Amino acid sequence: QVRLVESGGGLVQVGESLKLSCGASRISFVHINMAWYRQSPGKQRELVASITNRGITNYADFVKGRFTISRDDMKATVYLQMNSLKPEDTATYYCHTTDRFTSQPYWGQGTQVTVSS
């Protein structure tokens, strides 16, 4: 069973930074695309950023210029560097991937990010 484990969430002040990590196991990490999503209470889960197996990145407009997604294939880990955090960035952040053959989705358990004003 594929396992995704996020870490790095926490409580920060407006304008501060956090770096989330997501370690993957039981999957051929070098071949898969990865993404970060987030969900706030009462809202739908939304895509934050994605990175292909070749390192091509894509960002939601609301994080462009502030967040950076990256990956370390040797460590089977994807990162989300979040700078200039705003209260509206408060959410549970989830790591996501899909099986490259079956397209089965996999999610991590989520890590909470709270930005206090």
Secondary structure, DSSP 8 states (H G I E B T S, - for coil): --EEEEE--EEEETT--EEEEEEEESS-GGG--EEEEEE-TTS--EEEEEE-TT--EEE-GGGTTTEEEEEETTTTEEEEEE-S--GGG-EEEEEEEE-TTT--EEE---EEEEEE-
